[in-house]
Structure formats: structure tokens, C-alpha cells
Amino acid sequence: MQISSESIKVGHPDIVADVIAANVIAEILDEEKKLGLDLGNMPHCGLEVFLGKGICLVGGEVRTRAYVDIDRIARESVLSIGYNHAAVGLNGHLMGVLNAIIPQSDNINQGTSCKLNKKHEVGAGDQGIMYGFACDETPELLPLPYVLVNSMMREFENCGDPIFAPDGKGQVSVDYDIKTGKPIRLAKVLMSNAIDYRFVKGNRNKVKEKAKKIAFKCLADYVDKKTEFLFNPTGEWEAINSCSAADSGVTGRKLVVQFYGGYPGAQLGGGAVVNKTPEKVDCSAAFGTRYVAKNIVAAGLASKCAIQLAYAIGIAKPFSIYVNTFGTGNISDEKLIKIIEELFDLTPAGMIERFDLLNSDVYRKIPRTFFMDNYRWEKTDMVKELKKAATRA
């Protein structure tokens, strides 16, 4: 039995769009902080970015006291990734930037602003269903295929070899034991990366050898003699035909790979994450559900856990909570739901404060990976409380 996961480099056009949206929100938060930022006056943003053929369109709805230069942020975001010449598919210096941002609806604002909300709380920015997941396959309490393929993406991003242009994506397939359900070995590795032939000297076949060396370096603990490696299976991918020169980029289009890589049982709900301020539960509850699931697994209450939260617009507390431990729980899923309700504040305000979601630095980091970093939602600081509650359940 094999399970596969896919991931992408930050230079993939969809993630470039995510980076631009996240950086706009980050700069708004920076400017709001100068004016005295708190839950009562926090900005409300829902942005969408489209990239195509040298054009960047930034649209959506924003309510803020601050001014930020959308044109400059978009260009700097693109240039920081390495898109500075037509030879790599996009040039941030020459890119056309269109601003189609409008004010947030008053109807939405009265439900989400704690000053206007009837209960004087930060209401959920929209209805929606979010899922979180954790399992004990890795120290990160994430599925092994997800960890491996994301590690490979970061390795290619940081390799320092200009032959490998910013745009790229990868995939891994891991063999699992049918009886135990545990991962055994890395069976297949697929890497596709745009090649900047301005830096290729001599034999082009050596590019594949370099790619395999980079990939297998970070995957060494799971590679064996039978592990297959496939590189640029079309036979050619020139950097001049990469990013938005060849494909459009849109915010939120790579949610499956950003969340749990398509791992069976790890569902996807809600909407895009990095392009929204955290009163919108698509953002905050995406991390809140992961936090709860990870702490349940870390506490030894289950070896695999999925959490679902549902919200209604303008209402702070979750509309419903669902838990599935896939038969691995030490106590029933119904009892876990009661423990979650007792221990975790899953209102937008509670998650904003616990996860530091008005911190601009968080927004600048999350487009690359939602989980594999030192984010507050990755902490396992509720283990003791969960174990105590489980003994009482």
C-alpha cells in the first residue's frame, strides 16, 4: 500500500499569489500597530491575487485605518522570491499591478467587530467548516509523506544553485504496512523544477544528477536502493516558460498541498487562509483545529486525530465540534468533544490571542508551510491538561 503527497516551491505561481496577499496583510498590521492595534480596532481583510502573463491583480475587501502601497508590496514580494527577469518567467520590475480592493461590507463588519457585535465579541468573519489533523508518524505529528515532500521543497528553495529556477513542485510515495498502517520506506520521488539554462554549463543530463543529489540529501533516512527518482517527466522545462509566463497563479488554489498533502483522513474544509485576517475562521480555525488535534495525539489520547469545527457568521463560538480518532482513541470521541469544549477557547478572539495572529511576521512566514515551523499552533502545551481531563472523563 502506498500513500502519496504533493508539495510546491514558494516560486509556484499560486504560492506567489499567496505571498503577495499575505505580505499586504502583514504591512497593514505593521501600520495598524503604529496606530495602536488591538482586537477592538483590528483590520478586516479578505484579499485575492491573480497572476498571469506579467499582470498582477490584487482585489478583495479591506477595512483598515492604514494606507499601504499595493504596487510596491506586490513587486517586492515577487522580487524576493527571485523573479527578476523574463528568463525565469516573471519580472517584478516590469510586472503590471492592478488594484481592485474595495471596502468591507458594513453588514459583515457589524458581525465581526467586537465594538458593533451584539455580544461585544469578535464574531466569526463568515460561516465555514475547518478541519485539523495530527498523527504519530513523525516527530512533528504530521503524516510522513507530507513531511518528506515539504522538506524536499525547502531543500530545493535553499540549495543556492541558480540552475533551479524558483518555480517547482514535487511528490513522494511512501510504502505502508497493510497490517499496522505504519510507513515502511520511501518508494518514489518525483521532482519537477524549471531550469534556468543561462547557468547550465556542459552536459544537460547533469541537471538531473544534481536534482537527485539535492532530493536524496534531505530524504536520506527513508531512501533505499529501490527508491525511484523521476525528474521533469515531460523531458524539458525551461524557466522562461515557468510561473505566470506559462500558468496563472491564484490565491488559495494549493490548499490541499499546504494543509496535509492529500493524506487519507485529513480532510480539507473552509477556504483560503493566508489572504485573510484572523477574525475569518478560514484562517484562525485552520490553525486552531490543528492545535487541538496535535495536542490530543501528543497527550497519547489517540495515535491519529481529525477535528472539525463549524462556525456561523457573526457568532464567536463554534457552531459544532466533531472528532474522529479512527479507532485509535484511548477514550471515546464523544468524551474528547466535551474535553475540547472545556479546555480550548476556539472563538476568533481566543485563537487570535493564543496564536499571535495579529503578528505581521506570522503572515510573512505561513505561505511556505502551515505547520512545519515554530508557530504557536504547533506547540504541545496542553498535554498535561488533556491527560488530567481524560482521567476524569
C-alpha positions in Angstrom: 0.0 0.0 0.0 1.3 3.4 -1.0 0.3 6.9 0.1 1.5 9.9 -1.8 1.8 13.6 -1.0 2.4 16.6 -3.2 4.0 20.0 -2.4 5.3 23.1 -4.2 8.1 25.6 -4.0 7.3 29.1 -3.0 8.0 30.1 -6.6 4.9 28.3 -7.9 2.6 30.9 -9.2 -0.3 30.0 -6.8 2.0 30.4 -3.8 3.5 33.7 -5.3 -0.1 34.9 -5.2 -0.5 33.7 -1.6 2.8 35.5 -0.7 1.6 38.8 -2.2 -1.7 38.6 -0.3 -0.1 37.7 3.0 2.5 40.5 2.6 -0.2 43.1 2.0 -1.9 42.0 5.2 1.4 41.9 7.1 2.1 45.5 6.1 -1.4 46.6 7.1 -0.8 45.0 10.5 2.5 46.9 10.8 0.9 50.2 10.0 -2.1 49.5 12.3 0.3 48.7 15.1 1.7 52.2 14.9 -1.8 53.5 15.5 -2.5 51.2 18.5 -3.6 47.8 17.3 -5.9 45.6 19.4 -8.9 43.3 19.0 -11.3 46.3 19.0 -9.8 48.1 16.1 -8.1 45.3 14.1 -8.2 45.4 10.3 -10.5 43.1 8.4 -9.1 41.8 5.1 -10.1 39.3 2.5 -7.8 39.6 -0.4 -7.5 37.7 -3.7 -4.5 37.9 -6.1 -4.3 36.7 -9.7 -1.1 36.4 -11.7 -1.0 35.9 -15.4 1.3 36.9 -18.3 3.1 39.6 -16.3 0.0 41.0 -14.8 -0.8 41.0 -11.0 -4.4 41.8 -10.0 -4.9 42.4 -6.2 -8.6 42.6 -5.3 -11.0 41.8 -2.4 -12.3 43.7 0.6 -10.4 45.6 3.3 -11.3 47.7 6.3 -8.4 49.4 7.8 -7.2 52.8 9.2 -3.9 52.4 7.4 -2.5 53.1 3.9 -0.2 50.6 2.2 1.4 50.8 -1.2 -0.1 47.7 -3.0 2.1 48.2 -6.1 5.3 48.3 -4.1 4.3 45.3 -1.9 3.4 43.2 -5.0 6.7 43.9 -6.7 8.9 43.4 -3.7 7.1 40.1 -2.9 7.8 38.8 -6.4 11.4 40.0 -6.5 12.2 38.5 -3.1 11.3 35.1 -4.5 13.8 35.5 -7.3 11.5 36.7 -10.2 13.6 39.5 -11.5 14.0 38.7 -15.2 11.9 37.4 -18.1 14.3 34.4 -18.3 12.7 33.0 -15.2 9.1 33.6 -16.2 8.3 36.8 -14.3 10.0 40.1 -13.7 8.8 42.0 -10.7 10.4 45.2 -12.0 8.2 45.2 -15.2 5.1 43.5 -13.9 1.8 45.3 -14.3 0.0 45.7 -10.9 -3.8 46.4 -10.8 -5.5 47.4 -7.6 -9.2 46.3 -7.3 -9.6 46.5 -3.5 -12.9 47.7 -2.1 -14.1 48.5 1.5 -15.5 45.7 3.6 -19.3 45.4 3.7 -20.9 47.2 6.7 -23.2 44.1 7.1 -20.2 41.9 7.6 -18.4 44.4 9.8 -21.2 44.6 12.3 -21.0 40.9 13.0 -17.2 40.7 13.3 -16.3 43.9 15.1 -16.4 43.5 18.9 -17.5 47.1 19.1 -20.5 46.6 16.9 -21.3 42.9 17.6 -24.4 42.5 19.8 -22.4 40.5 22.3 -19.3 42.7 22.1 -17.1 39.9 20.8 -15.2 39.1 17.7 -17.7 37.2 15.7 -16.7 34.7 13.0 -16.0 36.5 9.8 -18.0 34.0 7.8 -19.7 30.7 8.1 -17.5 27.7 7.3 -16.1 24.3 8.2 -12.5 23.8 9.1 -10.5 20.6 9.7 -7.4 19.9 11.7 -5.3 16.7 11.7 -2.4 15.0 13.5 -0.9 11.5 13.6 2.1 9.9 15.3 4.1 9.0 12.1 6.7 11.8 12.7 8.1 14.0 15.5 6.1 16.8 14.0 2.9 14.7 14.5 2.2 15.0 10.8 1.9 12.4 8.0 5.3 11.2 6.8 4.7 11.8 3.1 3.7 15.4 3.9 6.9 16.0 6.0 9.2 14.4 3.4 7.8 16.3 0.4 7.8 19.6 2.2 11.3 19.0 3.4 12.3 18.4 -0.2 10.7 21.7 -1.4 12.6 23.7 1.3 15.8 21.9 0.3 15.4 23.0 -3.4 14.5 26.5 -2.4 17.6 26.9 -0.3 20.1 24.9 -2.4 21.7 28.1 -3.8 22.1 26.6 -7.3 20.8 29.2 -9.9 20.1 26.3 -12.3 17.0 25.6 -10.4 14.6 28.5 -11.0 12.0 29.5 -8.4 9.1 27.5 -9.8 8.9 23.8 -8.9 6.8 21.1 -7.4 7.4 17.6 -6.0 5.7 14.4 -5.0 6.6 11.4 -2.9 5.1 8.0 -2.5 5.6 6.0 0.8 5.1 2.3 1.3 2.9 1.4 4.3 2.5 -1.9 6.1 -1.1 -3.1 5.5 -1.4 -4.7 8.9 0.0 -2.0 11.1 -0.8 1.0 8.9 2.8 2.4 9.6 5.2 3.8 7.0 8.0 1.5 5.9 10.1 3.1 3.1 10.2 5.8 0.5 9.2 4.2 -2.7 9.1 7.0 -5.3 10.3 10.6 -5.6 9.1 13.0 -8.3 10.6 16.4 -8.7 9.7 19.0 -11.4 11.7 22.2 -11.5 12.1 24.9 -14.0 15.7 25.1 -15.3 17.5 28.4 -16.0 19.7 27.3 -18.8 21.7 30.6 -18.6 23.6 28.8 -15.8 23.9 25.3 -17.3 27.4 24.5 -18.4 28.1 21.4 -20.5 26.1 18.2 -20.3 22.4 18.9 -19.6 22.0 15.4 -18.2 23.9 16.5 -15.2 21.0 18.6 -14.1 19.0 15.5 -13.2 22.0 14.2 -11.2 22.2 17.5 -9.3 18.4 17.3 -8.6 18.6 13.8 -7.3 21.5 14.7 -5.0 19.5 17.6 -3.5 16.4 15.5 -3.1 18.0 12.4 -1.6 20.1 14.5 0.8 17.0 15.5 2.8 15.3 12.2 2.3 18.3 10.0 3.2 16.7 8.4 6.2 14.0 6.8 4.1 15.7 6.2 0.7 17.0 2.8 -0.2 18.4 1.2 -3.4 15.0 0.6 -4.8 13.7 4.2 -4.4 12.7 5.5 -7.8 13.6 9.1 -8.8 11.8 10.9 -11.6 12.8 14.4 -12.7 11.0 16.7 -15.2 9.0 13.9 -16.8 8.0 16.0 -19.8 11.6 15.9 -20.7 12.1 19.7 -20.6 11.0 22.7 -18.5 12.7 25.9 -19.4 12.5 28.7 -16.8 11.4 31.1 -19.4 8.2 29.0 -19.6 7.6 28.9 -15.8 5.5 30.8 -13.3 2.9 33.1 -14.8 4.5 33.0 -18.2 3.1 29.5 -18.6 0.4 29.2 -15.9 -1.8 31.6 -13.9 -1.5 32.0 -10.2 -4.4 32.4 -7.8 -4.7 32.7 -4.0 -5.9 29.6 -2.2 -5.5 27.2 -5.1 -3.0 24.9 -3.4 -4.8 24.3 -0.1 -4.5 20.5 -0.3 -0.8 20.6 -0.5 -0.4 23.3 2.1 -2.6 21.5 4.6 -1.9 17.8 4.8 -0.8 16.9 1.3 -3.8 14.9 0.5 -3.2 12.3 3.2 -6.3 10.0 3.6 -8.4 11.0 6.6 -7.0 14.6 6.7 -9.9 16.4 5.1 -9.9 19.9 3.7 -12.6 22.5 4.7 -13.2 26.2 4.7 -11.4 28.4 2.2 -8.1 30.1 1.6 -6.1 31.0 4.7 -3.1 33.4 4.2 -5.2 36.0 2.4 -7.5 36.7 5.3 -7.2 38.4 8.7 -7.9 36.0 11.6 -11.4 37.1 12.5 -12.2 35.0 9.4 -12.2 31.4 10.8 -10.9 30.1 7.5 -7.6 31.4 8.8 -7.7 31.2 12.6 -9.6 27.9 12.9 -7.4 26.2 10.3 -4.7 26.6 12.9 -7.0 26.1 15.9 -8.1 22.7 14.7 -4.5 21.6 14.0 -3.5 22.8 17.5 -6.3 20.7 19.2 -5.6 17.6 17.1 -1.8 17.8 17.7 -2.2 18.1 21.4 -4.6 15.2 21.6 -2.0 13.0 19.8 0.9 14.4 21.8 -1.0 13.5 25.0 -1.3 9.9 23.9 -5.1 10.0 23.8 -5.0 8.8 20.1 -2.4 8.0 17.5 -4.5 9.7 14.8 -7.0 12.5 15.2 -9.1 14.7 13.0 -11.1 17.7 14.3 -13.9 19.5 12.5 -15.2 22.9 13.6 -18.2 24.7 12.1 -19.0 28.4 12.5 -21.8 30.8 11.8 -21.0 34.4 10.6 -21.1 36.9 13.4 -21.1 34.2 16.2 -17.9 33.6 18.1 -18.2 30.1 19.4 -18.1 27.1 17.1 -21.5 26.0 15.8 -20.4 22.4 16.2 -17.4 20.2 17.1 -16.7 16.8 15.6 -13.8 14.4 16.5 -12.6 11.3 14.7 -9.8 9.3 16.1 -10.2 6.5 13.6 -10.5 3.8 16.3 -7.1 4.8 17.9 -8.5 6.7 20.8 -8.0 5.8 24.4 -11.3 7.4 25.3 -14.4 7.9 23.1 -14.6 10.6 20.6 -17.7 11.9 22.3 -15.8 12.4 25.6 -13.0 14.2 23.6 -15.5 16.6 22.3 -16.6 17.5 25.9 -12.9 17.9 26.9 -12.3 20.2 23.9 -15.2 22.4 24.9 -13.9 22.6 28.4 -10.2 23.3 27.7 -9.9 25.2 24.4 -11.1 28.7 23.6 -11.9 28.3 19.9 -13.5 31.7 19.4 -11.8 34.0 16.9 -10.5 36.2 19.8 -9.2 33.3 21.7 -7.3 31.9 18.8 -6.0 35.3 17.7 -4.5 35.8 21.1 -3.2 32.3 21.7 -1.6 32.0 18.2 -0.4 35.7 18.0 -2.3 36.1 14.7 -2.0 39.9 14.7 1.8 39.5 14.4 2.8 40.5 10.9 5.8 38.2 11.0 3.4 35.2 11.2 1.8 36.2 7.9 5.1 36.6 6.2 6.0 33.0 7.0 2.9 30.9 6.6 2.5 30.8 2.8 5.5 28.4 2.7 4.2 26.0 5.2 1.2 26.0 7.5 2.7 23.7 10.1 6.4 22.8 9.9 7.8 25.8 11.8 7.8 27.2 15.3 4.3 28.6 15.1 2.3 28.8 18.3 -0.3 26.4 17.0 2.4 23.8 16.7 3.0 23.9 20.5 2.0 20.9 22.6 1.4 22.9 25.7 -2.0 21.4 26.5 -0.8 17.9 27.1 -0.9 17.9 30.9 -4.4 19.5 30.9 -5.7 16.9 28.4 -4.3 14.0 30.4 -5.9 15.3 33.6 -9.2 15.8 31.8 -9.1 12.3 30.3 -8.7 10.7 33.7 -11.8 12.5 34.8 -13.8 11.6 31.7 
